[in-house]
Amino acid sequence: MRSFSLVLLRRLLFRPAPSPASQPLPHHVGGQVLYDHLSAQTITILERLLLHALMHEPVPKVRRDVVETVCDVANQGMKRGRPWHALQGQAFQMAQAHTQAQTQGGEGTPEEKMLVLGRATAFGVFAGAPNLVLDLQPDAVLGVLKQGLEDGESTEVRAAALRASVAYLTSADASQLSIAAPLLGPMLSTLAALAHALSLVPASFPLTVPLGGTGNSTQSNYHNLSVFLAVLTPLCGTHPALFAPHLPALLQLLSPLILPAVDCGPTPTVGRPFPTRSGSLPTSASDPSSDPSSSTTFAFPPQAQEIEQDTELDESEEDDLRQTLRLSALEFMLTLSEANSGMMRRVPGWVEVVVRACLEAMGEIDEEAEGGLAVWLAEDPSSASSSSDTDSPPALYEQSLDRMACAVGGRAALPPAFQYIPSMLASYDWRVRHAGLMAIAAIAEGTGKVMLEQLGKVVEGQLCTDLEEVIQEKYHQQLFAVIIPALEDPESRYVVVPSLYPSLHLEANARLFRVQAHAAAALINFCEGVARDTLLPYLDPIVERLLRLLGVGENGGGEKRYVQEQAITTLAMVADASELMFAKVSITCDVVLVEADWSTAIQHYSSIMPLLLNVLRNADGPDYRKLRVKAMECAGLVAIAVGRDMFRPDAATLIELLIRIQNSPADPSDTQLGHYLIATWAKVCQAMGPEFEPYLHVVVPALLQTASAKPDVSVYDEDEEKAQDREGWETVVMEGQTLGIRTSAIEEKSQAFETLVIYCSTLGARFAPYILPTLEVTLPALSFHYHDGVREAASVLTSMLLTAGKASKTLTNQMVSATFQHLITCARKEHDPSFLASLYRCLNDCLRIVGGPNALPKEYTDGIVEVTKHQLQLIADRRRGRANRHAEQGGDKEEMALMEEVEDFVLEDMGQMLAVMDPAHPLLVAVSGVRDLGFNTWESEEDEE
C-alpha cells in the first residue's frame, strides 16, 4: 500500500493537463500542474513526510519508490526555484553514517542493516537528483562519493555510489569536471575488486569470496560486475576522455572478461576420481554419506541423479551469468571505441582483443540447446537470419564486430580480423566456418576500402550488400558459379529413401532447403544494381532454377514454403535487374498453384506470369499470406520489366485479381496485405502507363483517405518508462513532452504519398480529376513533422501536381496561390537543413512551372526573398557559432563537416531559385558569402586511409 501510494503521488503531482486528441501537440508546456497549486505549507508537510520515509522505511522495494518520489519532488522543486535544503543535509548525513557503524564493530544487527540501507538510499538520491550537490564545494562532494565507492560493508552501497558518481560527472560543467576527474580512479576500482574476487581461485573451484563482509557468491559477483559495467557504460559515451589515463589498466581488466579462459573442469585425483564441477569436498572424507555426490567410493548405479540435475541447473545459471558479464564488458569497450575511436586506436591491443572476442563468440552456436540444430534448420531464413532482429549471443557478437569495424575503420580492424578469419573458414566445425563468413559480411561496411585488397581471398562470403560494385564488376563469374548450383533441386542429384532413413531424409532435405533459400536471397543482393550485360549470360539458368524451386516437392509442406516465397522474391528482383531482357526468357510448364511439370521446362514470360496469377487466384488462407503478397510484388516487377506491350494480355486478369483481393473481407491479423497491395497497384500503373487511367477510381480515393489520416499520438508522462517499450509505437520528444506515435499508420501515410507521386508522374494530365483533392491533402503534409518521408514525398508531389494541372489546363490561380503560401510559410519555420533544401527545390520547380516570378503576385515574390534572407542569416549564425566552438573546445571534425555539407546543398538550391527570379539577384552574393563562412571540411579518416 505504501509503495502504491508513492507511485500515485508521483503521477498526480506532476501529470500534465491532458490535451485534446485532435490537438496532439503540447500547448501547455510550462503550464501549471497539481504541484504548482499546493500551498507552501502543504509542500513543506509533504517534504517532511518523504524525509521521514527516506530515513525509516524498512522494506527495500518501498524505499526505492521513496527515492524515486523524493528525486522527482526535488528536481521539480529546483526547476521552480525551490531548493530542498533539508533533503541535501539529510542525504549527506545518511551517506556518512557508516563510520559510526564500523567503529562499533557490529555484526549485522537490525540497526546496522538500516544504516547500510540508508547509505545506499542516500547515494540513490544523489544519482536521481544530481543538482542537489552540483552547487556544493566539489571537494566535499567528491569525498562523500569516494567513501561510498570504498564502502567495506555492502556491494549495494558501492553500486549506488557508482550511479551517483556517474550522474555527478555527467551533470558537471567543464570546471567541475576538471576537479572531479580523479574520482574515476575509485570508480574503476569497484570493477577491479569484483573482477579480482572472480579470479582469486581456479574456475573449477567454488568461488565464494566475501567482499566487505557481505559474503557474495560467485553468481552474485558475476551479476554485480555486470551491473557495475552497465552503470559506467553511458559515461563512456558522454565523457570518453575521462578514461584516457586508465585505458591500459582497463584493457588488462576487461580482456579476461570478454576472452574467458577455457575451463577444462576439475582434475581427477586418487581421492576424488569423479569430481563434480562445483568442486565441493565432502564434509568428512571418511563419511561418504555426508555428500553422495562427492563420495570417494565407487558405486553403481549412481545414487546422485537428482543432485547431478541440480548441478547442471547451477552450471547453466552460471553460464548465463558469465555470458551476461561478457556482453556487458564488450558493450563497455565498444561504447568507448565509438565515442573516441582515435583514442582507442592508440591503445595497443584494444582493437585486437575486441575483434578476437567477437570472432570467437560468433561461432558459439549451442547445438545441444532445446531443439538445437533441427530448430535452426527449420526456421525461415528470411525472418530468422537477420542478426539485427535477434538477441541470440552469436548475433549480438556479430553486431558488435560490425560496430567496432565502423568505429575504428579498416586499417585498425581488418588486420586482426584476418589473422583469424582464414583459419575459421578452414575449420572442421561448421559453426566456426559459418562465423567466419558472417564476420566478413559484418566488417565489410566499416572496412570496405581496405577490404578490396582481400576480396580475392574472401569472395565466397556474403559481401554483395556492402561491396556490391566491386564484387559485381570483378567477381560475378566466381559467385554465379557457386550460387546457381546451390539453387538446384536436391532430388535431381541424389535420393535419401524416407522409408529406410526417415530422420536422415528429413534432416538432409531441411539442410538443402535452407541452403536453397539462402542462395536465392544471395542473388537478391547481387542483382540489385548489377549491369544488365553482366546478368544476361546467367539469366536462363537462374530463372530455370528459381521456377524449379517454386515446384519443389510433392506435398507443398510448410517446411518448404519459405523456399517458394524466397524464390518468388528473387525472381522479382532478377526481373527488375534485367528489365526488358527478361522478356526473352521462355518456359513452358503446367502450373497448379506453385507446382510445375518440368518435363518440358524451357523458359519464357508467357508461363511465368500465369504461374504468379495462379498463386494469386488459389493461395488463400493464413498459411499462404506471405506467398500471396510475394507473388503480387513479383507480378508487378515482371510487368514493368517486360514492358506494356507484352504485359497487356495479362493486365486485365491481374487487375481483376487485385480488385478481388482488395474487396475481400479484411483480416486484422494480415498486416502485410495492405502495404503490398498499394505497392503492386503502383507497379501495374508504371507498367501500363496511360492505359491505367480507367482504374484510377479504384485506387486513388483510398490513397487520399490514407494520406489525409491524422496521426495516432499519445502523450506520455515524463516518468512513464513503459512508453519506451510499447510495441508498434515510436517515442519522440517534441517541445518538452514525450509523445508516442503509432508507426504503422505513419508508414502507411508515407507510402500513400509515395504512390501518389508515381500515379501523378506516370499519368501526367490524365491525373487531372484528382489534382485538386490531392493538392488539398499534400500542402498540409509539408508541415507533417512526425515523418520525414511524408514531407519529402509531399514536396516532390507538389510540383508534379502543378505540372499535371498546367498540362490538363485545370490549374487555377487559387491552386497556385495556396501552393506558394504553404511553401513560404514552411520555409520560414523550417530548421532542418535537409528538408529546407527540398523546399527550395520545390519552390524552384514551381516558379518554372507557373512561368517565372512575373506570373506571381508581388506579395509572393517578396515573401520568397524575405524567407531566403531569414534562412541565410540563420545558416550564417550557425556556421560562425560552429567555428567558434571548434576553436575553443574542439569537436568531431567529421560531424561538423557533414553539417556544413547539408547546408551547402541548401545554399546551392537557394542560388538556383534566386537565379530563376533574377540572374543578377543581389542575394546571390549573400549566398556565396555565407558559403565561404564554412571553417573547413575534412574527409573522413576512412577516406584518408
N, C-alpha and C positions, 0 to 999 in steps of 0.2 A: 504493500500500500504506500509506503514512504517513497519507494522508487517511482511508482506511477505518478504520485503527486508531484515529484520533482520534474518529471518529463512534461507533465501537463502544465506546470507553472512556466517552464521554459518556452513552451509553444505559445501559451496565451500572452505572455508578457511582450513578445517581440514579433508576433504574427502580423504581417502587413494586412491592411484592409483589402478584401477581395475586389478584383477588378472584373468588370463585365466580360462575359465570354466573347462578345462582339468586339471588344477592345482589349486584345491581349497584351498590348504594350503597356508597361508600367508607367502610370502617370502620377503615382503617389510617392515616388522615391523622395526621401527627405521629409515626408509627411509624418504624422504622429501615430504611434502605436499605443497599446494599453499602458506600457511603462511610462510614457510621457504624460499620462493623465493622473498618475499617482502623486499624492502629496509628498512633500519631503519627509514628513513624519512616517508615512506608510513605508516609504523606501528604506528609511532607517531601521524600522522594525523588521522588515524583510531581510535586510543585510545582517542584522543581529541573529535572526533565526538560522540563516545559512551559515554564519560563522560558528554557531553552536553545533550545528550538524557536522560541519567540517572537522571540528575538534573531537566530537564524541561519538560519531556514528560507528558502530562496531561491525556492521556487515560490509564486506569489501565491495559487493556489487552495488549496494545503495550508496556507499561512499563514492564510487566512480560517478554515479549520477549526481551526487552533490557537487563533485569537482566540475562537471560539465555545466551545471546550472550556475555555480559561482563564477566560472570563467565567462559565461555569456553575460551575466549581470555586470561583471567588472568591465568587459570590453564595451558593452553598450553604454555603460555609465561614462566611461572615459571619452567615448565619441561625443557625448553630450556635455562634456566639461565637468563631470562629477567624479573625481578620483576617489578610490576606495582605500583610504589610508589604513583603516583598521585591518583590512584583509592583507595589506602589504606587511604590516607588523606581525600579525598572527602567523602568516606563512613563513616568515623568516624565523620566528620563534620555534615553529614546529620542525622546520628543516634542520635546526641546530640542536634538537633535543637529544640526539644520540650520545652526546658527550656525557651527560648525566647517567644514562643507562649503562654505558661502558664502564664508568668508574665504579658503579655499584656492583658490577660483576654478576648480574642476574643470569638466571638460567631459563628464560622463556616464560616468565610469569605473565598473566594477562595484561598487567600494566605495561610491561616492557614490549609486549606484542603490539599494544596500542601505540606506543611511541614509534615503533618501526613503521606501523601503518600510517602514522601521522607524517613521518618524513616522506614516505612515498606520495602521500596526498599533497604535501606542500610543493614538492617538485612537479607534480601533476598540474597544480595551479600555475606555477611559473611557465610550464610548457603551453598551457592553454591560453594564458594571458601574459605574454612576454612584456607588454607595455608596463606592467606593474613594476618592473625592475630596470627598464631602459633609462629612466631619469635618475637612477641612483649612481653612486660612485662605482665605477667599473671594478675597482679592487675588491670592494665589499661583496659585490655580486659574484665575482669570479671565485672568491674564497669559499662562499657557500656552495656554489656549484662543484668546486673541486672536492670539498668534503663529501658531497653526495656521491660523486663518481668513485671515491675511495672508501665508501661505506663498507665496513667489515662484517656487517651482520646480515645483510639482505641483498640478494640479487635484484629484487623488485625495486628497492630504493635506488640502486645503481642504474637500472633501466629508466626509471622516472627522471633521475638526474641527467641521464644522457639525452632524453627527449627535451628536457628544459634547456640543456646546453645548446642543442641544435636549434631550438626556437629562438634562443637569445642571439646566437651568431647569425641566424637568418634575418632577424629583425634589426640588428645593429647597423648603425651608419658607418661610414668609412673610418672615422676617427675611433669609434668604439671598437671596430673590428681589428684595427691595428693593435690595440691594447689587449684584446681578448684572444688573439691568435694563439698564445701559449696554452690556452685551455684545451686545444686539440690533442695535446700530448696525453693528459689524463683521460680524455675521451677514448682515444685509441687503446689506452692501457686496459680499459674494460674488456676489449676484444682479446687482448693478449692473455689476460687472466683466464678467460674461459677456454681459449684455444690451448693454453698450457695444461689446463686441467684434463683436456681430452687426450693429450699426448704424453702424460706422465708415465703410463704403463702401456705395454703392447695391446693392440686392439683385441686380442683374443682373451684378455683378462677382464674381469668385471671392473668397469671404470666408475667407481663411486667416490669422487673426490670432493670432500667438503670445501665449499667456498664461503669463507666468512661465517662458519658455524651453521649454515643453512642446510648442510647435508644434501646438496644437489646430486641427483643420479646422472648417469651418462646421458640418458634420454633428455632430462631437463637441461643439461649443459648444451646439447645439440640445439634444442629449441631456443634456449636463451641466446646462444651465439647467433642463430638465425635472426632473432628479433633485434638484437643489437645492431647487426649489419643492416637490416631493413630501416632502422631508425636513422642511421648515418647516411644511407644512400642519397636521400634528397639533398643533403648538404654537399655531396659530391657534385651534383648537377648545378647548384647555385653558386658555390664558392670553391671551385676546384683548386685554386691557388693556395688555399689554406693547407692542403695536403702535401704540397711540394716538398717540405723538409722531411716528411715521413715516408716518402714513396719507397725507398729501399727496404725499410723495415716492414712496410705493408706488404710488399711483394714476398718477403720471406714468411710473413704470417699467413697470407692468403693462398700461396701456392699449394701447400698441403691440403687445403680445404677443397680446392677445385681439382686437384690431382691426388686423390686419396691413395695411400699406399695399399698395395694388394694384400688382402688378409687371407692367408692360406689356412687359417684355423689353428687350433691348439695342437701342439706336438704330442703324440702319444708317448708315454713312458711305461716302464715296467709296472710302476704302481698304478698308473691310470692308462690302461691300454685303449680305452674308448672314451676319451674326454669329450665333454659337451662344449659347444661354442661359448657358452656363458663362462666356462672355466671355473665354476664354483666347486669348492672342495667339500667333501663330506664333513659333518660335524666331528666325527671320530673315525679314524682310519680303521679301527678295529671293529666298528659297529656299522656294517653295511646297511642295516635297516634305517639308519639315520637319514640317508638320502639315496633311494634306489637308483636314481639317475646317475649317480657318481660312485656307485659301489665298485670296489676294486676286484670283486669276484665276478666270474663269468656265469651268466645264467641264460638259459634258453627254454622257452620263448621269452623275449624281453618282457619285463614287468612294468615298464615305464612308458607305455604307449601314450597315455593321457599327458604325462609330463613332457614327452617329446613334442606333442602337438602344441602345448603351451609355449615350449621353447621356440618352435617355428613361428608362432604368432609374435613372440617377442622379437625374434630376428627380423620379421617383416616390418614391424613397427620401427625398429632401429634403422633399417634400410631406408624407410620413408623419411625418417628424420635426417639421415645422412644426405639423402637426395635434396631435401629442402635446404639444408645448410649449404650444399654445393651450389645450388642455384642462387641462393642469397649472396654468397661470396662472389659468384660470377657477375651478378647484376651490379654489385658494388664496383667491380673493376670496369665493367662496360660503361657504367654511368660516368665514371671518371674519364674514361677514354673518349667518350662522346663530348664531354664538357670541355676538355682541353686536350685535343689529340696531339698537338705539338709537344706538350709537356710529357705526355705518356710515351711518345716515340723515343724520347731521350732517356728513358729509364731502361737500362739493359735487362732484357729478359721478360719485360712486361707483356709485350705483344706475343712473344713466343709461347709463354705459359698459357695465355688465354686461348690462342689458336689451338694449341695441343689439347687443352682440356675439352674444347668444343668438339674436336675431331674424335677424340676417344669416346666421349659420351654419345655422339650421334650413332655409334654402332651398337649401343646397348639396348637393343630391342629384346624384350623378355619373351622368348618362345614358350616358356613354361607358365606364363600367366594364364588366367582363365580364358579359355578359347584359343589362346596362343596364335600360332601361325594360321590356323584354319580361319579364324575370325578376320585376320588381316587380309587373307586372300579373298574372302567373300565380300569384303567392303567394296562399295562403289568408288573407284579411284577418283572420279571427278569431284566427289564430295569429301573423301577421306584423305586424299594425298596432299592436300594443300597444308603446308606447315603453318600458315598464318591462321588457320581455322581450328587448330587443335592445341591442347595444352599437354600433350604427351611429352615426357622428358626429351626423347630424341629430337622432336620438332622444336622444342624450346632451345636446345643447344644449336640447332641449325639456324634459327632466327638470331641467336647470339653471335654466331660466326658471321652472318650477314651484316649485323650491326657493327661488329668490330672492323670488318673489311671496309665498310663505308666510312667509318670514323677515321681510321689511321691511313687509309689509302693503300694502293697496290704495292708500292715499294717496301712498305713495312709488313704487310700481311701475307703477301704471296710467297716469299722465301720460306718462312716457317711452315706454311700450309703444304707446299710441295716438297718439304722434307719428309712428310708422312703420306701424302696422297698416293704417290706411285705404289708404295708397298701396300696401302689399303686396297687399291684396285687389283692387286695380285693376291690378296688374301684368300685362304681356303674358305673362310667364313662369309656366307652371303650377306650377313648383316654389315660386316666391315666393308665389303665391296659396295653395297648399297650406300653406306655412309660416305665413302669416297666420292661416288658420283654426285650425291646430293651436296657434298661440300663444294665441288666445283661450281655447281649451279648457284650455291649460296653466295660465294665470294665473287662471282662474275660481275655483279653490279658495281661493287666498290673497287674492283681491281681490273676493270675491263681493258684499259690501255696497256697495262703491264702484262696482262694475261695473253695478249696477242702473241707474245713470244712462245707461249706454252701451248697454243691451240693445236699444233700438230700432234702433241702427245695426249691431249685430253678430249679430242673431238668426239669421242664416244659419249661424252657427258651431255646433259640436257642444258645446253647453253644458248639455244636459239632465241630465248627471250631477251637476254641481256647483251648478247654479242651477235645479233641477227645479221647485220650487214656483212660482217667479215665471214661468218660461217656460210651464209647463203652464197656468197661470191666464190669462196675458195674451197669449201669442203662439202658442197652439196652432193658430189658423187659418192664420197665415202659414207655420208649419212644416209642417203637413199638406199645404198647397198645393204645397210643394216636394218633400216626401219621398214622398208617394203616387205622383205621376207617375214618380218615379225607379225605382219598382218595376216599371214597365210592361215587358212583353216587347218587346225591340227589334225583333223580326221583324214586329210589327204596325205599325211606323212607317216603316221603310224596309228595303230589301234591298240587301246587297252581294253580288254574284254571285261565288261562290267560284271558278268556272272562269275568270272573266275577271280577277279581282283577288284571288288566293289570300292573299297576305300582308296586304293591306288588310282582307280579310274576317276573318282570324284576329285581327289587332290590334284592329279595331273591336269584335268580339264580346268580346275579353278585357277591353277598357276598360269595356264595358257590363255585363259580368258582375260586375266589381269594384264598379262603381257600384251595381248592384242589391244586392250583398251588404252594402255599407256603408249603403245606405238601410234595408235590413231591420234591420241592427244598430242604427241610429239610432232606429228605432221601439222597440226594447227599452228604451233609456234613457228615452224619452219615456213609455212606457206604465207603467213602474214607479212606482206611487204616483199615477197620474193618476185624477181623479174619473171614475166611470163615466158620469156625464151628459155629461162633456166628450168621452169617447171614442165614445159611442154613435152620433152622426151620421156618423162616419167608418168604422164597423165594417164595413159591407158592402164598400166599395171596397178596404179594407185586406185583408180575408180573401180576396176575389176575386183580387187581385194576388199575394198570398202563395201561393195554391194554383196560380196560373199558373207561378210560379217553380218549384214542385215538378215541373212537367211541361215545363220549358223544354228545347228541342232535341229531337232525334230519336234520338240515339245514347247519351245518358247518359254522355258523356265525362268523364274525370277532371277536366278543367279546369272543369266546370260543377258538380261535386258539392258544392263548398263553398257554392255558391249555394243548393242544395237543403237542405243542413244548416243554413245560416243561416235559411232560410225556415221550416223546421220549428221552430227555436228561437224565432223571432219569433212564429210562430203560437201557440206555447205561452204566451208572455208576454202576447199580446193576449187569449187566453182567460182567463188568470189575472186580468188587469186588468178585463175586462168582466164576469167572473163569470156570473151567470145570464142576463145579456143575450146572452151568446154562444149560448145555446140557440135564439135567434130567427133565427140566421143559417141560410140554406138554400142548398144547392147540389146539383146533380145532375151526376155525372161518372162515366165509366167508367175505373177506375184499374187500371193494370198496373204493379206496383211503385210508382214515383213519377211515372208519366206519366198525364195526364188528357186526355179528349176534351172540348175546350172549345166544341164546337158548341152544347151545352146548358148552359153554365156559369151556373147560378143557385145561390145559397148556401143550405146547411142542414147541421146537425150530422150527420145520418144518412149523409152521404158523407165527412165529414172523418174520423170515426173509422174507417170501412173503409179509407180511404187509409192511415192510420197502421198499422192491423192488417196490411195488405198489405206494408208495409215490414218489419214485424217477422216476417212469415211468409216473405218472399222475400229480404231483404237479408242474405245470408250471404257469408262470405269477408272477408279482411283489408281489402279496399278499401271495404267498406260498414260498418266498425265504427262510425265516428263517426255515420253516418246512422242506424244502428240505435239507438244509445243516445239520440240526439236524438229519434227517434220515440217511444221509451219515455217519455222525460221529457214530451214533448208530450201523449201519450195520458193520462198521469196528471193533468196540469194541466187538460186538456179535461174529463176525467171529473169533477174537482172543480168546474169552472166550471158545467157543465150540471146537476149535481145527481144524486142517487141514482136518481130515477125515470127520467130519460132515459138514464142510463148503464146501467141494469140489463140491457137486452137484449144489450149488448156486453160486460158484465162477465165472463161465463164464458169467452168467447173470448179476451179479453185475459189473463185469469189462466192459461188453458191455454197461451198462447204464452209467458208469463213463466216458467211451470214448465218448459216445454221448453227455454227458453234457460238457465235455472238448472241443469238437469240435463245439459246438453250438456257434452262434454269441455272441460275448462278449457284456455284458451290463455294460457300465461305472458306472451306479448307484449301481450295485450289488458289493459292496466292500468285502463281506464275502465269496463269492463262491471260489475264488482262494485259500484262506487260507484253507478252509475245504476240497477242492479237493485234495490239496497236502497231507494234513494230512490223508485223507481216503486212498489214494493210499499207503501211508506208512503202515497203519494198514493192508491193504489187503496183502502187501508183508510179514508182520510179520505172518499173518495167514497162508499163502500158503507156506512160506519157499522157498526151491529151485525151487518149481514149478512156482514161479513168474518170473523166468528168461526170458521166451519168451516175457514178456511185458515190459522189461526194456527200449526198444527203444521208448515206448510210453511216458515214464515219465522222463527219465534221461536227454535227451537233453534240455528240457525246464528248468529243475532244474539247469543245468550247466549255462544256459543263465542268470537265475535269480541270481545265486551265483556269477557270474562274473560281474554283473551290477555295474557301477560306482555310487557312492553316489550323490544324488541331493543336492548340497550345495550352499548356498547363503552367501555372505559376507556382513555384515551389518555395517552401520556407528555406531560409539560408542554412538551417541546420538539418535539413532533411537528407540524410545520407542515401536513402533508397532511390532518390532521384537519379543518381548516377548509374544504378543497376537496372533500371526499368527497360525491359526488352522491347525493341522496336521504337524506342524514343531516343532522341539526341538532346543532350543538355547543353545549353548555351547561356552565357551571362550577357545581358543587354541592359544598359543604363542602370547597373547596380542590382539587378534582380536576376534570379536563376529561373530560366524558362525551360520547359520540356516541350519538344516538338516531335510529333509523330512522323517518323522518317518516311514511311511508306507513302503517305499522302503527298509529301513534298516531292518525292521521287516521281510519283505519277504526274504531278503538275509539271515538273521539268520535262518529262517525256512527252507530255501533251504539246508543250510549246515547240520542242524539237521536231515533232511530227508535223505541226502546222507549218514550220519552216520548209519542210520537204514538200508538202502539198502546194504551198504558195510558189515556191521556186520552180516546181515541175510544171504546174498548170498555168502560171502567169495570169493572163487576162481571163482565162476560163475559171479562175477562182473568184471572179467578181461578185457572185451572190453572197459570199461570206467575208468580203473585205471589211465592211463596216462593223459587223459583230465581232470579228477577230481583232480589229483595231481597238474596240472598246475594252476588250479583255487584256490586250497587250500593253497598252500605255500604263495602266496602274502597276503592271508587273515590273516595270523599270525600277520601282521602289520596293520590290519584294526582297527584304534583307535577310530572309531566312535561308535562302539557297542561291548561290552564285550562278548555278546553271540556268535557273529560271530567268535571271536578269540578263545573262549573256544571250540566251535564245530570244528574249524579248527585244533586245537591241538590234539583233540581226533581222528579226521578223518585221520590225517597224519600217525599215527602208524598203523591204520586199513588198510590203502591203502598199506603200505609196507607188512603187513601180507598177504593180499589178493594177492599181486604181487608175494610174495615168494611161496604161495600155488599153484598159477597158473603157476609158472615158467616164469612169464613175467617181473620180477623185474630186472632192468638193473643197471649198475654202475652209469650211468648218473642220474637216478632217486634217487639213494642213495646219491650221491654227492650233488645234488640240495637240497635234504631234509636236510642234516646236515648243509649245508652252510646257509640256511634260518634260521634254529633253532639257530645256533650260533650267527648269526647277530642279531636276535630278542632278544635273551637273553642278549646280550651285551648292548642293548639300553633300555631294559625294566626297568621301575621304579615302576610298580605296583606289590607289593609282591604277591598278589593273583594269577595273571596270570603268574608271574615268576615261581611259584610252578607248574603250569600246563605245562610250557615249560620244566621244568626239568623232570617231569613225562613222557612227550613225548620223551625227549632225552633218558631217561632210557629205555622206551619200544623199541625205535628204535635201541638202542645198542643191546638189547637182540635179536631182530628180525634178524639183519644182522649177528649175530654170535659173538658179543663182540668187544672190541676195536681192536683186532688183525685183524679184517676184514676191518678196515677203514685205509685210508692213514694217515700218521703221522700228516699231517697238520690239520686234523680234530680233532684228539685226543688232540693235543697241543692247538688248538683253544678252545676246551671244558674246558681244565684246566685253560687257561688264563681268560676266561669269568667267571669261577667259582671264581677265585682269586679276580677278579674285583668286583663281586657281594658280596662276603664275606666282602670285605673292606667297601663297601657302607653300608651294614647292620650293621657292627660294628660301623661305624661312626654315623649312626642314633641312635643306642642304647646308645652310650656314650652321644650324644647330648641330648637325651630324659632324661637320668638320671640326667644330669647337670641342665637342665631346671626345672625338678621336684624338685631338691634340692634347687634351688634358688627361684623359683616362685610358686611352687606347680602346681596343674593342676588336670585334671579329671583322677583319677586312673584307672577307668574302661575303658576309651577310650585308655589310654596308654597300658593297659594290652591286649586289643583287637588287637592293632597294633603288639605287640610282639607275640601274638598267631599266627597271619598270617605269621609273619617272621619265626616262629618255623616250620610251615609247609614247607616253602621254604628250611630251613636247613635240615629238615628230608628228603625231596626229593633229595636235593644235596647229602646227605650222602649215600642214596641208589644208586644213579647213580655212585658215586665215588667207592662204593663197587663193582659194576659190572665191572668197569675198573680195579680195583686192591683192593682186600680185605684189604691190608695194605697200602693203598694210604696215603701219608703224609698229604694231605689236610683234611683227616678225623679228625685229631687232631685240625686243624684250625676251622672246623665246630663246634666241641664240645666247643672250646674256645669262639667262637662268641655266641653260645647259652648261655653260662654262663654269658655273659655281661648283660643279662636282669636284671634290677634292682630288680624287684619283680612283681608278678602278684597277683591280688586280685580277689576274687569272687565278683560279683555284690551284691549290698545291698539287692536286692530281694532274691538272693540265700542264703545270710546270714539269712534273715528272715525265 
